[in-house]
Amino acid sequence: MTNSSTSRRAARRFDSAAQEAYLHLWRTYDRLKAIEDELFEPFKLSAQQYNALRLLRSAAPEALTVQGLATRLISRAPDMTRLLDRLEERGLISRTRRSGNRRIVDVTITDAGTDLLDELAERVRKCHDRQLGHLSEAQLKSLVELLSAARDPHEEPGSPWHISDKPNP
């Protein structure tokens, strides 16, 4: 098959280079997510819940507000209350309302939550190695830079994920 016939075939599969890149990104997410789901399922934990616990541990001993936690999550949580309810029911987090403003809820990780993260730590490292360990350090750095550049115009200013707010090294 010649390069021109390969190009025509690819052109028919995708409406644009942007669509092709997006669909490859979506497929990659699906494949990597399946590996992550295998990790967390035996612990009755979602990746979103794991991420919330990880963020709360990094803030400890300080609390994060529900809104502060929501803005730091890797993916948006449409129902933060339900996500936090499940973690609290398991004794992994604690929530308290501020006395001066009852609408603000502070969230902290409990010892049980920290213990679960400690139990998962090596498994998570192995999961990431399984997902992306076949790539070199240079490839991983390039991937992070490309993904950051692709995502940046869609990030909220002030978000920890928004690279345009950060000074160039």
The 8 nearest C-alpha neighbors of each residue, nearest first, counted from 0:
[[1, 4, 2, 5, 3, 6, 8, 7],
 [2, 0, 4, 3, 5, 6, 7, 8],
 [1, 3, 5, 4, 6, 0, 7, 8],
 [2, 4, 6, 5, 1, 7, 0, 8],
 [5, 3, 7, 6, 1, 2, 8, 0],
 [6, 4, 2, 8, 3, 7, 9, 1],
 [5, 7, 3, 9, 4, 8, 10, 2],
 [8, 6, 10, 4, 9, 5, 3, 11],
 [7, 9, 5, 11, 10, 6, 4, 12],
 [10, 8, 12, 6, 11, 7, 5, 13],
 [9, 11, 7, 8, 12, 13, 6, 14],
 [12, 10, 8, 9, 13, 7, 14, 6],
 [11, 13, 9, 10, 8, 14, 19, 7],
 [14, 12, 15, 10, 11, 19, 18, 9],
 [13, 15, 18, 10, 12, 11, 16, 19],
 [16, 14, 18, 17, 13, 19, 10, 20],
 [15, 17, 19, 18, 20, 13, 14, 21],
 [18, 16, 20, 15, 19, 21, 14, 22],
 [19, 17, 21, 15, 16, 20, 22, 13],
 [18, 20, 16, 22, 17, 21, 13, 23],
 [21, 19, 23, 17, 18, 22, 24, 16],
 [22, 20, 24, 18, 23, 19, 17, 25],
 [21, 23, 25, 19, 24, 20, 18, 26],
 [24, 22, 26, 20, 21, 25, 27, 19],
 [23, 25, 21, 27, 22, 26, 20, 28],
 [24, 26, 22, 28, 27, 23, 21, 29],
 [27, 25, 29, 23, 28, 24, 22, 30],
 [28, 26, 24, 30, 29, 25, 23, 31],
 [27, 29, 25, 31, 26, 30, 32, 24],
 [28, 30, 26, 32, 27, 31, 25, 33],
 [29, 31, 27, 33, 32, 28, 26, 34],
 [30, 32, 28, 34, 33, 29, 130, 27],
 [33, 31, 35, 29, 34, 30, 28, 36],
 [34, 32, 36, 30, 35, 31, 29, 37],
 [33, 35, 37, 31, 32, 36, 38, 30],
 [36, 34, 32, 38, 37, 33, 39, 31],
 [35, 37, 33, 39, 38, 34, 40, 32],
 [38, 36, 34, 35, 40, 39, 33, 41],
 [37, 39, 35, 36, 40, 34, 41, 126],
 [38, 40, 44, 36, 42, 41, 37, 45],
 [39, 41, 43, 42, 37, 36, 38, 44],
 [42, 40, 43, 39, 38, 37, 44, 36],
 [41, 43, 44, 40, 39, 38, 45, 115],
 [44, 42, 40, 41, 39, 45, 48, 38],
 [43, 45, 39, 42, 40, 48, 46, 49],
 [46, 44, 48, 47, 39, 49, 43, 40],
 [45, 47, 49, 48, 50, 44, 39, 35],
 [48, 46, 50, 45, 49, 51, 74, 72],
 [49, 47, 51, 45, 50, 46, 44, 52],
 [50, 48, 46, 52, 47, 51, 53, 45],
 [49, 51, 53, 47, 48, 52, 46, 54],
 [52, 50, 48, 54, 49, 53, 55, 47],
 [53, 51, 55, 49, 50, 54, 56, 48],
 [52, 54, 50, 56, 51, 55, 49, 57],
 [55, 53, 57, 51, 56, 52, 50, 58],
 [54, 56, 52, 58, 57, 53, 108, 107],
 [57, 55, 59, 53, 58, 54, 108, 52],
 [56, 58, 54, 55, 59, 53, 60, 52],
 [57, 59, 55, 56, 61, 60, 54, 62],
 [60, 58, 61, 56, 57, 55, 62, 107],
 [59, 61, 58, 62, 107, 56, 108, 57],
 [62, 60, 59, 58, 63, 107, 55, 106],
 [63, 61, 107, 106, 105, 59, 58, 64],
 [64, 62, 106, 105, 67, 68, 65, 107],
 [63, 65, 105, 67, 66, 104, 106, 68],
 [64, 66, 68, 67, 104, 69, 105, 63],
 [67, 65, 69, 64, 68, 70, 63, 104],
 [68, 66, 64, 70, 69, 65, 63, 71],
 [67, 69, 65, 71, 66, 70, 63, 64],
 [68, 70, 66, 72, 67, 71, 65, 76],
 [71, 69, 67, 68, 72, 66, 158, 75],
 [72, 70, 68, 69, 73, 67, 159, 158],
 [73, 71, 69, 74, 70, 75, 68, 50],
 [72, 74, 71, 75, 50, 47, 70, 160],
 [75, 73, 72, 76, 47, 71, 69, 70],
 [74, 76, 77, 72, 73, 69, 70, 47],
 [75, 77, 78, 79, 74, 69, 47, 72],
 [78, 76, 75, 79, 80, 82, 81, 69],
 [79, 77, 80, 76, 81, 82, 83, 75],
 [80, 78, 82, 81, 76, 83, 77, 69],
 [79, 81, 83, 78, 82, 84, 65, 85],
 [80, 82, 84, 83, 79, 78, 85, 86],
 [83, 81, 79, 85, 80, 84, 78, 86],
 [82, 84, 86, 80, 85, 81, 87, 79],
 [85, 83, 81, 87, 86, 82, 80, 88],
 [86, 84, 88, 83, 87, 82, 81, 89],
 [85, 87, 83, 89, 91, 88, 84, 92],
 [86, 88, 90, 92, 84, 89, 85, 91],
 [89, 87, 85, 90, 86, 84, 91, 92],
 [88, 90, 87, 86, 91, 85, 92, 84],
 [89, 91, 87, 88, 92, 86, 111, 109],
 [92, 90, 112, 111, 86, 109, 89, 87],
 [93, 91, 108, 87, 109, 107, 90, 86],
 [92, 94, 107, 106, 87, 108, 109, 95],
 [95, 93, 106, 105, 104, 107, 92, 96],
 [96, 94, 105, 104, 97, 106, 93, 103],
 [97, 95, 104, 101, 103, 105, 98, 94],
 [98, 96, 101, 100, 99, 103, 104, 95],
 [97, 99, 100, 101, 96, 103, 95, 102],
 [100, 98, 97, 101, 96, 103, 102, 104],
 [101, 99, 97, 102, 98, 103, 96, 104],
 [100, 102, 97, 96, 103, 98, 99, 104],
 [101, 103, 100, 104, 96, 97, 99, 98],
 [104, 102, 101, 100, 96, 97, 105, 64],
 [105, 103, 96, 95, 64, 65, 97, 94],
 [104, 106, 64, 95, 63, 94, 62, 96],
 [105, 107, 94, 62, 63, 93, 64, 104],
 [108, 106, 62, 93, 92, 55, 109, 94],
 [107, 109, 92, 55, 112, 56, 91, 93],
 [110, 108, 92, 112, 111, 91, 113, 93],
 [109, 111, 113, 112, 114, 108, 91, 92],
 [112, 110, 114, 109, 91, 113, 115, 90],
 [113, 111, 91, 109, 115, 110, 114, 108],
 [112, 114, 110, 116, 115, 111, 117, 109],
 [113, 115, 111, 117, 112, 116, 110, 118],
 [116, 114, 118, 112, 117, 113, 111, 119],
 [115, 117, 119, 113, 118, 114, 120, 112],
 [116, 118, 114, 120, 115, 119, 113, 121],
 [117, 119, 115, 116, 120, 114, 121, 122],
 [118, 120, 116, 122, 117, 121, 123, 115],
 [121, 119, 117, 123, 122, 118, 116, 124],
 [120, 122, 124, 123, 119, 125, 118, 117],
 [121, 123, 125, 119, 124, 120, 126, 38],
 [122, 124, 126, 120, 125, 121, 119, 127],
 [123, 125, 121, 127, 126, 122, 128, 120],
 [126, 124, 128, 122, 123, 127, 129, 121],
 [127, 125, 123, 129, 128, 124, 122, 130],
 [128, 126, 130, 124, 129, 125, 131, 123],
 [127, 129, 132, 125, 131, 126, 130, 124],
 [130, 128, 126, 127, 132, 131, 125, 133],
 [129, 131, 127, 128, 31, 126, 132, 34],
 [132, 130, 128, 133, 134, 129, 127, 139],
 [131, 133, 128, 134, 129, 130, 127, 135],
 [132, 134, 131, 135, 128, 129, 130, 136],
 [135, 133, 132, 131, 138, 139, 136, 137],
 [136, 134, 138, 137, 139, 133, 132, 140],
 [135, 137, 139, 138, 140, 134, 141, 132],
 [138, 136, 140, 135, 139, 141, 134, 142],
 [139, 137, 135, 141, 140, 136, 134, 142],
 [138, 140, 142, 136, 137, 141, 143, 135],
 [139, 141, 137, 143, 142, 138, 136, 144],
 [142, 140, 138, 144, 139, 143, 145, 137],
 [141, 143, 139, 145, 140, 144, 138, 146],
 [142, 144, 140, 146, 141, 145, 147, 139],
 [143, 145, 141, 147, 142, 146, 148, 140],
 [146, 144, 148, 142, 147, 143, 149, 141],
 [145, 147, 149, 143, 148, 144, 142, 150],
 [148, 146, 144, 150, 145, 149, 151, 143],
 [147, 149, 145, 151, 146, 150, 144, 152],
 [150, 148, 146, 147, 151, 145, 152, 153],
 [149, 151, 147, 148, 153, 152, 146, 154],
 [150, 152, 154, 153, 148, 161, 147, 149],
 [153, 151, 154, 150, 149, 148, 161, 155],
 [152, 154, 151, 150, 155, 149, 161, 156],
 [155, 153, 151, 161, 152, 156, 150, 158],
 [154, 156, 158, 157, 161, 153, 152, 160],
 [157, 155, 158, 161, 154, 164, 163, 159],
 [156, 158, 155, 159, 161, 164, 160, 154],
 [159, 157, 160, 161, 155, 156, 154, 70],
 [158, 160, 161, 157, 71, 162, 70, 156],
 [161, 159, 158, 162, 154, 151, 147, 71],
 [162, 160, 158, 154, 151, 159, 163, 164],
 [163, 161, 164, 165, 160, 151, 147, 159],
 [164, 162, 165, 161, 151, 166, 156, 152],
 [165, 163, 162, 161, 166, 157, 156, 158],
 [164, 166, 162, 163, 167, 161, 168, 159],
 [165, 167, 168, 164, 163, 162, 161, 159],
 [166, 168, 165, 163, 162, 164, 161, 144],
 [167, 166, 165, 162, 163, 164, 144, 140]]
